[in-house]
Amino acid sequence: MKSFIEENYLKAIYQLHDLDKNKLVTPTELANWLALKPPTVLEKLSVLSIKGLITYHKARGIKLTKKGFEIAVNIVRRHRIWETYLYKELKFSWSEIHEIAEQLEHVNSDKLIDKIYTNLGKPEFDPHGDPIPNKQGELPKSNRRPLSKSTKGCKCLVLGVNEHSEAFLNYLTELKISLNDKLQVEQIITYDETIKLINKYKDTVLISSKAASNILVSCLKPNCDCKK
């Protein structure tokens, strides 16, 4: 049985690699992600390597082994199913569910998770728009891109977010922006790339370039000019 700490390391490596599949994860990136000191991370990497859960080369970086990947993707799957259950069935807000799911993801019962998943209707995405992997680690297809890559006049659908912090999600709630909302890009201010949007309530709101980069959308118009 893996410790909570080891599971968190493996999940973090999986998530960091998912952000950029073209390169391996570095110890510094992992330390920053976990908010730990590099020496602590290096010590744990040595343990994970001995257990055959990762391969680590100082010059190249960290990679999950097949065994490590299976554990990591199972944790990610549990987490996103728990988030969906908390949001849909227990009516927690999308800014609350992440922290609770961080604890529940370590409940090691595939039978329980499978039953919850089935009762939820086998969802493909969680309330933040993150894809829920199947048992083989395969993810559903999604044509998502950052809102920051939009062009003026674009009409798009909110599919997810890159940042799950309570502050960011509460910020979106204040702007009346949530999952599956339709947005229209009214203007992109040249000076700082602030975006002027029209939300689903026909309110005009301003959103910074940084915030827009953490909102994932899909164009509603085929062959839109927006960057992918």
C-alpha positions in Angstrom: 0.0 0.0 0.0 1.4 3.4 -1.0 1.5 6.3 1.5 -0.5 9.4 0.9 2.8 11.3 0.4 4.0 8.9 -2.3 0.7 9.0 -4.1 0.8 12.9 -4.0 4.3 12.8 -5.6 3.2 10.4 -8.4 0.1 12.5 -9.1 2.1 15.7 -9.2 4.6 14.2 -11.7 1.7 13.0 -13.9 0.0 16.4 -13.8 3.3 18.3 -14.5 4.0 16.1 -17.5 0.5 16.5 -18.7 1.1 20.3 -18.9 4.0 19.8 -21.3 4.3 16.3 -22.8 7.4 17.3 -24.8 9.7 17.3 -21.8 10.3 15.4 -18.5 9.6 16.9 -15.1 12.5 18.5 -13.2 13.0 18.2 -9.4 12.7 22.0 -9.2 9.3 22.0 -11.0 8.1 19.2 -8.7 9.3 21.0 -5.5 7.5 24.2 -6.6 4.3 22.3 -7.4 4.3 20.5 -4.0 5.6 23.6 -2.2 8.5 21.6 -0.7 12.2 22.2 -0.5 14.4 20.6 -3.2 16.4 18.4 -0.8 13.2 16.9 0.5 12.0 16.2 -3.0 15.3 14.6 -4.0 15.2 12.3 -1.0 11.7 11.1 -1.9 12.6 10.7 -5.6 15.4 8.3 -4.5 12.8 6.2 -2.6 10.4 6.2 -5.5 13.1 5.2 -7.9 14.2 2.3 -5.7 10.5 1.1 -5.6 10.4 1.1 -9.4 7.7 3.9 -9.6 9.9 6.4 -11.4 13.1 6.8 -13.4 15.2 9.8 -12.6 18.2 11.1 -14.3 19.8 14.4 -13.0 20.4 15.8 -16.5 17.1 14.6 -18.1 14.5 14.7 -15.4 11.8 12.5 -13.9 9.5 10.0 -15.7 6.9 7.6 -14.3 7.4 3.9 -14.9 4.4 1.8 -16.1 3.7 0.9 -12.4 4.1 4.5 -11.3 1.8 5.7 -14.1 -0.9 3.3 -13.2 -0.9 4.5 -9.6 -0.8 8.1 -10.6 -3.6 7.9 -13.1 -5.8 6.0 -10.7 -5.3 8.8 -8.1 -6.2 11.5 -10.7 -9.3 9.4 -11.7 -10.4 9.1 -8.1 -9.9 12.8 -7.4 -11.9 13.9 -10.4 -14.7 11.5 -9.8 -14.9 12.7 -6.1 -15.0 16.3 -7.3 -17.9 15.5 -9.6 -19.8 13.7 -6.8 -19.3 16.5 -4.4 -20.4 19.1 -6.9 -23.4 17.3 -8.5 -24.7 15.3 -5.6 -23.7 17.2 -2.5 -23.9 20.6 -4.0 -20.6 21.9 -2.9 -19.4 25.0 -4.9 -16.6 24.5 -7.5 -14.2 26.5 -5.3 -14.7 24.0 -2.4 -14.5 20.6 -4.0 -10.7 20.5 -4.8 -9.5 20.5 -1.1 -12.1 17.9 0.0 -11.3 15.6 -3.0 -7.6 15.9 -2.1 -8.4 13.9 1.0 -11.0 11.5 -0.4 -8.7 10.5 -3.4 -6.7 8.4 -1.0 -9.6 6.1 -0.1 -8.4 3.0 -1.7 -11.6 1.3 -2.9 -12.0 0.8 -6.7 -15.4 -0.8 -6.1 -16.6 2.4 -4.4 -15.2 4.7 -7.1 -16.6 2.5 -9.9 -20.1 2.7 -8.3 -20.0 6.4 -7.8 -18.8 6.9 -11.4 -21.6 4.7 -12.7 -24.2 6.4 -10.6 -23.0 9.8 -11.9 -23.7 8.6 -15.5 -20.0 8.0 -16.3 -19.0 11.6 -16.8 -16.0 12.4 -19.1 -15.1 15.7 -17.3 -15.1 17.0 -13.8 -16.7 20.3 -12.6 -13.5 22.2 -13.4 -13.5 20.8 -16.9 -10.6 18.4 -16.4 -10.9 15.1 -18.3 -11.6 12.0 -16.2 -9.3 9.2 -17.3 -10.6 5.7 -17.8 -9.1 2.7 -16.1 -6.5 2.4 -18.8 -5.4 6.0 -18.3 -7.0 7.2 -21.6 -8.5 10.7 -21.6 -11.6 11.8 -23.5 -10.9 14.1 -26.5 -11.5 17.8 -26.0 -10.8 20.8 -28.3 -9.8 23.2 -25.5 -7.7 26.3 -25.7 -7.0 29.3 -23.4 -9.4 32.2 -23.6 -6.3 34.4 -23.9 -5.8 33.2 -27.5 -9.2 34.5 -28.6 -9.7 37.1 -31.4 -12.2 40.0 -31.3 -15.8 38.8 -32.0 -15.2 35.2 -31.0 -18.1 33.3 -29.4 -16.9 30.5 -27.3 -17.9 27.9 -24.6 -16.2 27.6 -21.2 -14.9 24.0 -20.9 -12.6 24.3 -17.9 -9.9 26.1 -15.9 -6.2 25.6 -15.5 -6.2 27.1 -11.9 -8.2 25.5 -9.2 -7.5 27.9 -6.3 -10.4 29.2 -4.3 -9.4 32.8 -5.0 -9.5 32.3 -8.8 -12.7 30.3 -8.8 -14.4 32.9 -6.6 -13.1 35.6 -8.9 -14.9 33.9 -11.8 -18.0 33.5 -9.8 -18.0 37.3 -9.2 -17.7 37.8 -12.9 -20.6 35.4 -13.4 -18.5 33.0 -15.5 -18.8 29.2 -14.9 -18.5 25.9 -16.7 -20.5 25.5 -20.0 -21.2 29.3 -20.2 -21.2 31.0 -23.6 -19.0 34.0 -23.8 -18.4 36.6 -26.5 -15.1 38.5 -26.9 -16.1 42.1 -27.5 -12.6 43.7 -27.4 -9.0 42.9 -26.7 -7.2 46.0 -25.2 -3.8 46.3 -27.0 -1.9 47.8 -24.0 -2.1 44.8 -21.7 -4.3 42.3 -23.6 -7.1 42.7 -21.1 -10.2 41.1 -22.6 -13.7 42.7 -22.6 -16.3 40.0 -22.5 -20.0 39.6 -22.7 -21.2 36.8 -20.3 -24.3 34.7 -20.5 -26.3 37.4 -18.6 -25.3 40.0 -21.3 -23.1 41.8 -18.7 -19.9 43.3 -20.0 -16.9 42.3 -17.9 -13.1 42.9 -18.0 -10.7 40.0 -17.5 -6.9 40.2 -17.3 -4.7 38.4 -19.7 -3.4 36.2 -16.9 -6.9 35.2 -15.8 -7.9 34.6 -19.4 -4.9 32.2 -19.9 -6.4 30.0 -17.1 -9.8 29.7 -18.6 -10.2 27.0 -21.2 -12.7 27.4 -24.0 -13.8 26.1 -27.4 -14.9 28.2 -30.3 -18.6 27.9 -31.2 -18.0 28.9 -34.8 -16.3 26.3 -37.1 -13.0 27.4 -38.6 -12.7 30.4 -36.2 -9.6 32.6 -36.5 -8.6 32.1 -32.9 -5.2 30.5 -32.1 -5.2 26.9 -31.0 
